[in-house]
Amino acid sequence: MNDPTATATALAVGLILLGCLTGGLQVLGLRRLAARAHVPSDERAYLRGRYRRRLLTAAVLIVTGAMIGGAYLSGMEERALQLGEHHDPAVAPDEAADKPGMTDAQKQFVRIWSVYWIVVVVLVFVLISLALVDATASRRYWLAQYRAIREDHQTKLRRDLAVYKQHMDQTRGGRFGNRLGGDAGGGGA
């Protein structure tokens, strides 16, 4: 059968390794950015923010992986399962009355266990939020770059069109005379 401890350990190790790898890449990226002398200020700000967001994401991945692994490797999950076996909700109320209630230590453990897993769920939510913030920031930056490139392209097209029209007017005016303003030579009939 599939051992939940082995699965959780594999998940935890995977998250920790992914966090370490991406964190290392972000630190390397920050160092490279600092070494580059000629980077436009908007690009520098975007890249610095991106590296920092992704470094924070890597740290949250490492903490999440460590907490998942810690829950299983510390025996916390096994203890929670044992408590669940003693208090089976499927047991008839008559039989449950014969069994003793939870001790204060067990109640305290259930509170700690609940808070522990709530923190893990919150960390997963933080990971998703950081990914959305990063995607939004990247989209906003690249759309601004696209608009700037498009505007530059439109400006060049307008300039080229004006030069073309001027050239055509000069060609027509020199070859056929100025049709709008009368004869080019000023002489008449």
SULQUIKA-V506201 format. One record per backbone hydrogen bond with DSSP energy under -1.0 kcal/mol. CO is the residue of the C=O (numbers start at 1). NH is the residue of the N-H. Records with the same first field share a line. If there is no record, write none. Layout:
# SULQUIKA-V506201
CO: NH + NH
This chain:
# SULQUIKA-V506201
3: 7
4: 8
5: 9
6: 10
7: 11
8: 12
9: 13
10: 14
11: 15
12: 16
13: 17
14: 18
15: 19
16: 20
17: 21
18: 22
19: 23
20: 24
21: 25
22: 26
23: 27
24: 28
25: 29
26: 30
27: 31
28: 32
29: 33
30: 34
31: 35
32: 36
40: 44
41: 45
42: 46
43: 47
44: 48
45: 49
46: 50
47: 51
48: 52
49: 53
50: 54
51: 55
52: 56
53: 57
54: 58
55: 59
56: 60
57: 61
58: 62
59: 63
60: 64
61: 65
62: 66
63: 67
64: 68
65: 69
66: 70
67: 71
68: 72
69: 73
70: 74
71: 77
75: 79
76: 80
77: 81
78: 82
79: 83
80: 84
81: 85
82: 86
83: 87
88: 91
92: 96
93: 97
103: 107
104: 108
105: 109
106: 110
107: 111
108: 112
109: 113
110: 114
111: 115
112: 116
113: 117
114: 118
115: 119
116: 120
117: 121
118: 122
119: 123
120: 124
121: 125
122: 126
123: 127
124: 128
125: 129
126: 130
127: 131
128: 132
129: 133
130: 134
131: 135
132: 136
133: 137
134: 138
135: 139
136: 140
137: 141
138: 142
139: 143
140: 144
141: 145
142: 146
143: 147
144: 148
145: 149
146: 150
147: 151
148: 152
149: 153
150: 154
151: 155
152: 156
153: 157
154: 158
155: 159
156: 160
157: 161
158: 162
159: 163
160: 164
161: 165
162: 166
163: 167
164: 168
165: 169
166: 170
167: 171
168: 172
169: 173
170: 174
171: 175
172: 176
177: 179
